[in-house]
């Protein structure tokens, strides 16, 4: 089954441009250097699946002309990945059933606690998103496609990446456990966190992610969660031909 992956956002938690910054990338005229917070959309067989709802989700959804959402997958519960949840409201109002939100059990509990006004049945003060938490400990089948959690380490916390068909999306990691590498074989597309060149305690660097690409050998690799240290065009010029920085609005076809 063919599918389309759209990069809704490719930036780090503060976005690019970053508030108050005068660096060349933040003032770049290259549209590829305008990076909203990290998220992707998958489309197949008339279905729409999102991974994460960033604080920029409203802007991303309008740009991508999202008309409906059939399911959500969450990687983890940092603010740059969840704060757009309220903007699921207009996409949920005309559905017969609630939008399912799939997440690790501890992430689902965090979402329930943080957004009690959504999940508290006694809340009666205006429209709320029609969504339903679905804790997962393993693969989930969504409309004929298999989505497989791939554990990665984000600082001192284990979170989820996802494998779906011939593609995988690993955002926000500083390390990949050895047991996750078998799930990254025979990939057409691999998305990897590559914040910058300078080491960071909770994120991968360009150099580290290039080593991962060399090890698992996907046909195509794309870096995401990119900060303002990496100018798009100049950085791509230093990368192997099959590795590129992703950018907001990028669209890729692959086999699901």
Buried (B, 14 or more C-beta within 10 A) or exposed (E): EEBEBBBBBBBBBBBBBBEEEEEEBBEBEEEBBBBBBBBBBBBBEEBBBBBBBBBBBBBBBEBBEBEEBBBBBBBBBBEBBBBBBBBBBBBBEEEEEEBBBBBBEBBBBBBBEBBEEBBEEEEEEEEBBBBBBBBBEEEBEBEEBEBBBBBBBBBEBBBBBBBBBBBBBBBBBBBBEEEBEEBBEEBBBBBBBBBBBEEBEBBBBBEBBBEBBEEBEBEBBBBBBBBBBBBBEEBBEEBEEEBBBBBBBBEBEBEB
